[in-house]
Amino acid sequence: MAGAVAVAVALAAAAPDPGYELRLPDAVDAAAGAAGAVSLTVAPSGGRTISTDGVLRVDLAAGDGLALPRRRLLRRDAADPAADAPRFDLRFKAAAVGEHPLTVDVRFWLCGKRLCRPVHATRTVTVRVAAPDAGVPPPP
């Protein structure tokens, strides 16, 4: 058993750095009928950069439990479009009580010193929607 743990640790340490990180939570909470947002940051690592000439696109998909005011965001929609690690606020409105997946599909160009390569990554965030408080009406 100890040998298997040592091998797993060695393999994790030897895993190649993809050159980027998508920072977003695994889950968020919201009240039914309320608006909410998930913060997504696309951060390069290991001396790499995200191309400002290539497309940076975020596509969103959700089931009936979440309403999405926008299903596609571009770099210009980031909080600071010129940032080295652009951050996006992925807005939604919680339509139904329950756990609902929000699929985040990101495409961008990751650049090293000489070459750029396309990156396509998909993550899912669980939006946990609870019934609104009995005495407080949901916001408009």
KEROLO-596422 format. One record per atom (N, C-alpha, C, O): x, y, z. Coordinates in pm, whole numbers, padded with zeros to 5 digits, always signed. Layout:
BEGIN
XYZ ...
END
This chain:
BEGIN
+00082-00119+00000 +00000+00000+00000 +00086+00125+00000 +00058+00220-00074 +00192+00126+00083 +00279+00242+00089 +00349+00264-00045 +00372+00378-00086 +00383+00153-00114 +00447+00164-00245 +00355+00228-00347 +00400+00308-00429 +00225+00194-00343 +00128+00253-00436 +00112+00402-00411 +00099+00481-00504 +00114+00441-00282 +00104+00584-00249 +00227+00657-00299 +00215+00767-00354 +00345+00599-00282 +00468+00663-00328 +00467+00680-00479 +00509+00784-00530 +00418+00579-00552 +00410+00588-00698 +00310+00697-00738 +00338+00775-00830 +00196+00704-00671 +00096+00807-00702 +00152+00946-00678 +00128+01037-00757 +00225+00964-00569 +00286+01094-00539 +00390+01129-00645 +00397+01243-00690 +00472+01031-00684 +00574+01055-00786 +00511+01091-00920 +00561+01180-00989 +00404+01024-00957 +00337+01055-01083 +00274+01192-01079 +00278+01265-01178 +00215+01231-00966 +00155+01363-00954 +00262+01471-00964 +00239+01576-01025 +00378+01446-00905 +00487+01543-00911 +00543+01554-01052 +00589+01661-01092 +00538+01445-01128 +00593+01444-01263 +00492+01487-01369 +00526+01498-01487 +00368+01512-01329 +00266+01552-01426 +00307+01684-01492 +00349+01778-01424 +00295+01690-01623 +00337+01812-01692 +00245+01930-01658 +00124+01913-01638 +00305+02046-01652 +00230+02170-01628 +00158+02206-01758 +00224+02224-01860 +00024+02218-01757 -00046+02252-01880 -00018+02395-01927 -00048+02430-02041 +00038+02477-01839 +00071+02614-01879 -00038+02714-01848 -00024+02833-01878 -00147+02667-01789 -00257+02758-01755 -00337+02699-01641 -00325+02581-01608 -00420+02783-01584 -00512+02738-01479 -00644+02810-01500 -00648+02931-01523 -00753+02735-01493 -00887+02795-01494 -00931+02800-01348 -00957+02697-01286 -00939+02920-01296 -00978+02936-01156 -01128+02964-01149 -01175+03071-01188 -01200+02866-01098 -01343+02883-01073 -01383+02782-00968 -01321+02677-00957 -01486+02813-00891 -01525+02722-00782 -01588+02595-00836 -01636+02591-00950 -01588+02491-00753 -01657+02367-00789 -01807+02384-00777 -01884+02323-00851 -01850+02469-00680 -01993+02489-00656 -02017+02629-00599 -01931+02686-00533 -02136+02682-00626 -02180+02809-00569 -02324+02792-00522 -02395+02703-00568 -02366+02879-00430 -02502+02876-00378 -02579+02997-00428 -02522+03105-00446 -02708+02979-00449 -02795+03089-00493 -02936+03062-00441 -02970+02949-00405 -03016+03167-00437 -03156+03154-00397 -03243+03152-00522 -03213+03221-00620 -03349+03074-00520 -03439+03067-00634 -03493+03206-00666 -03535+03279-00577 -03492+03239-00792 -03541+03369-00838 -03437+03479-00831 -03462+03590-00879 -03322+03451-00774 -03218+03554-00758 -03113+03542-00868 -03092+03436-00926 -03048+03654-00893 -02936+03657-00986 -02810+03618-00911 -02797+03644-00791 -02717+03558-00981 -02589+03521-00922 -02481+03524-01026 -02507+03549-01144 -02358+03500-00984 -02246+03499-01076 -02138+03405-01025 -02123+03383-00905 -02064+03351-01119 -01948+03267-01090 -01828+03340-01148 -01832+03385-01263 -01723+03352-01070 -01601+03418-01116 -01509+03316-01182 -01479+03212-01124 -01465+03346-01303 -01371+03262-01378 -01249+03346-01411 -01261+03455-01467 -01132+03296-01377 -01006+03360-01416 -00928+03262-01501 -00910+03146-01462 -00881+03308-01615 -00797+03228-01704 -00654+03279-01680 -00618+03388-01724 -00574+03198-01611 -00441+03241-01568 -00331+03156-01632 -00330+03034-01615 -00240+03219-01705 -00126+03145-01758 -00027+03114-01645 -00026+03182-01542 +00057+03012-01666 +00160+02978-01567 +00288+02939-01638 +00290+02922-01760 +00394+02926-01562 +00521+02879-01617 +00581+02970-01722 +00643+02922-01817 +00565+03100-01707 +00622+03195-01802 +00546+03208-01932 +00594+03273-02025 +00430+03150-01941 +00348+03160-02062 +00256+03280-02054 +00238+03340-01947 +00197+03315-02168 +00101+03426-02174 -00021+03382-02255 -00016+03285-02331 -00128+03454-02236 -00247+03433-02318 -00243+03537-02429 -00233+03656-02403 -00252+03490-02551 -00243+03579-02666 -00352+03686-02662 -00469+03656-02636 -00312+03809-02688 -00411+03917-02700 -00457+03931-02844 -00556+03998-02872 -00386+03866-02938 -00425+03869-03079 -00522+03757-03114 -00606+03772-03202 -00510+03645-03045 -00598+03531-03069 -00728+03545-02992 -00740+03629-02903 -00823+03463-03027 -00955+03467-02963 -00947+03407-02823 -00883+03303-02802 -01011+03473-02729 -01037+03417-02596 -01188+03416-02583 -01252+03521-02577 -01246+03295-02579 -01391+03281-02581 -01437+03190-02469 -01376+03086-02443 -01545+03231-02402 -01606+03151-02296 -01750+03124-02337 -01829+03217-02355 -01784+02995-02353 -01922+02956-02385 -01983+02891-02262 -01918+02812-02193 -02109+02925-02235 -02180+02873-02119 -02299+02789-02163 -02364+02818-02264 -02326+02684-02087 -02444+02602-02112 -02503+02561-01977 -02430+02532-01883 -02635+02561-01970 -02704+02523-01847 -02839+02464-01883 -02893+02490-01991 -02892+02385-01792 -03025+02327-01813 -03134+02427-01779 -03109+02547-01769 -03255+02376-01763 -03371+02462-01737 -03367+02530-01601 -03438+02629-01581 -03287+02482-01507 -03283+02540-01373 -03210+02671-01363 -03221+02740-01261 -03134+02707-01468 -03059+02833-01469 -03089+02908-01598 -03090+02850-01707 -03113+03037-01585 -03129+03124-01702 -02998+03200-01722 -02944+03257-01627 -02949+03200-01845 -02823+03268-01875 -02850+03391-01960 -02899+03379-02072 -02820+03511-01910 -02841+03631-01992 -02749+03635-02114 -02785+03691-02218 -02628+03574-02101 -02535+03565-02214 -02474+03426-02214 -02432+03375-02110 -02470+03366-02330 -02413+03232-02343 -02270+03234-02397 -02202+03132-02394 -02224+03348-02445 -02088+03360-02498 -02027+03492-02452 -02089+03597-02463 -01905+03483-02402 -01830+03601-02364 -01696+03598-02436 -01639+03491-02460 -01646+03715-02470 -01516+03729-02535 -01423+03807-02444 -01465+03857-02340 -01297+03816-02481 -01199+03887-02398 -01246+04028-02364 -01223+04074-02252 -01311+04096-02454 -01357+04233-02428 -01462+04238-02316 -01488+04345-02261 -01523+04123-02283 -01623+04117-02176 -01561+04092-02039 -01632+04090-01939 -01429+04073-02033 -01361+04049-01906 -01364+04175-01820 -01381+04285-01871 -01347+04156-01689 -01344+04271-01598 -01234+04368-01639 -01254+04490-01636 -01117+04317-01678 -01007+04397-01732 -00955+04324-01856 -00872+04233-01844 -01003+04363-01975 -00965+04290-02096 -00814+04288-02124 -00766+04198-02194 -00739+04385-02072 -00595+04390-02097 -00514+04312-01994 -00392+04306-02004 -00579+04253-01896 -00508+04182-01790 -00435+04059-01843 -00478+03997-01941 -00325+04025-01779 -00251+03903-01815 -00333+03778-01785 -00321+03677-01853 -00417+03786-01680 -00505+03675-01640 -00648+03730-01636 -00696+03770-01530 -00716+03731-01750 -00851+03790-01754 -00950+03719-01663 -00949+03596-01651 -01036+03800-01597 -01139+03747-01508 -01276+03780-01564 -01302+03891-01609 -01363+03681-01562 -01500+03696-01613 -01599+03672-01501 -01577+03587-01414 -01709+03747-01502 -01821+03721-01413 -01928+03651-01496 -01990+03712-01583 -01948+03523-01470 -02043+03442-01545 -02179+03453-01476 -02203+03388-01374 -02265+03534-01530 -02392+03567-01465 -02502+03466-01500 -02506+03411-01610 -02589+03443-01403 -02703+03353-01421 -02817+03400-01333 -02798+03481-01242 -02936+03348-01360 -03050+03367-01272 -03100+03229-01236 -03127+03145-01322 -03113+03205-01104 -03157+03076-01055 -03308+03063-01075 -03385+03136-01012 -03349+02972-01160 -03491+02960-01195 -03563+02851-01115 -03684+02860-01094 -03490+02749-01069 -03556+02638-01001 -03468+02585-00888 -03345+02586-00897 -03533+02541-00782 -03463+02483-00667 -03397+02352-00707 -03455+02273-00782 -03276+02328-00656 -03204+02205-00684 -03059+02232-00720 -03011+02345-00710 -02990+02127-00761 -02852+02141-00806 -02849+02139-00958 -02902+02048-01021 -02787+02242-01015 -02787+02257-01161 -02644+02276-01211 -02569+02357-01157 -02604+02202-01315 -02470+02219-01370 -02463+02341-01461 -02553+02368-01540 -02354+02414-01447 -02321+02523-01537 -02192+02482-01606 -02087+02474-01543 -02200+02455-01736 -02083+02410-01811 -02012+02530-01870 -02073+02614-01937 -01882+02538-01844 -01798+02650-01887 -01697+02595-01986 -01612+02513-01950 -01705+02639-02111 -01619+02593-02218 -01530+02710-02260 -01581+02813-02306 -01398+02696-02243 -01305+02807-02267 -01211+02771-02381 -01157+02660-02386 -01193+02865-02473 -01097+02850-02584 -01009+02975-02588 -01057+03088-02582 -00878+02950-02600 -00783+03062-02608 -00652+03012-02666 -00634+02892-02686 -00559+03105-02691 -00427+03072-02742 -00327+03096-02631 -00319+03206-02575 -00250+02993-02599 -00149+02998-02495 -00013+03007-02563 +00020+02925-02648 +00066+03107-02523 +00193+03134-02592 +00313+03114-02500 +00312+03154-02383 +00415+03052-02557 +00545+03042-02492 +00636+03148-02551 +00587+03249-02603 +00765+03127-02545 +00859+03226-02597 +00853+03237-02750 +00866+03346-02805 +00831+03122-02818 +00834+03124-02964 +00704+03084-03031 +00674+03131-03141 +00626+03000-02966 +00507+02947-03031 +00382+02965-02944 +00389+02974-02821 +00268+02970-03013 +00139+02971-02945 +00065+02844-02985 +00083+02792-03095 -00018+02794-02894 -00097+02676-02925 -00240+02699-02878 -00263+02767-02778 -00337+02641-02950 -00476+02657-02907 -00505+02569-02786 -00454+02458-02774 -00587+02622-02696 -00629+02547-02578 -00781+02544-02576 -00847+02645-02599 -00835+02427-02547 -00980+02409-02531 -01000+02333-02401 -00957+02219-02388 -01066+02397-02304 -01087+02334-02173 -01232+02352-02132 -01293+02457-02156 -01287+02249-02069 -01424+02252-02022 -01427+02216-01874 -01363+02120-01831 -01502+02292-01798 -01522+02266-01656 -01671+02279-01625 -01745+02344-01699 -01714+02217-01517 -01853+02227-01475 -01859+02277-01331 -01787+02228-01244 -01945+02375-01308 -01969+02430-01175 -02111+02389-01136 -02204+02401-01216 -02128+02340-01014 -02261+02306-00964 -02320+02428-00895 -02261+02484-00802 -02437+02469-00941 -02508+02580-00877 -02618+02519-00790 -02712+02457-00840 -02603+02537-00659 -02701+02484-00563 -02803+02593-00535 -02772+02696-00475 -02925+02570-00579 -03031+02670-00566 -03125+02627-00453 -03181+02518-00454 -03139+02717-00356 -03227+02692-00242 -03351+02779-00257 -03350+02880-00326 -03459+02737-00190 -03582+02816-00189 -03553+02949-00120 -03477+02953-00023 -03611+03059-00168 -03588+03189-00104 -03648+03187+00037 -03738+03108+00066 -03597+03275+00124 -03653+03287+00259 -03800+03320+00252 -03841+03401+00168 -03879+03259+00338 -04024+03274+00334 -04070+03418+00346 -04166+03457+00279 -04004+03499+00431 -04049+03636+00452 -03988+03738+00358 -04028+03854+00360 -03893+03697+00277 -03824+03793+00190 -03854+03760+00045 -03824+03650-00001 -03915+03854-00028 -03941+03827-00171 -03811+03829-00251 -03718+03901-00215 -03804+03750-00358 -03683+03750-00440 -03667+03884-00509 -03766+03953-00534 -03544+03923-00539 -03522+04049-00608 -03581+04044-00748 -03597+03937-00805 -03613+04159-00804 -03672+04163-00939 -03577+04119-01046 -03614+04118-01164 
END
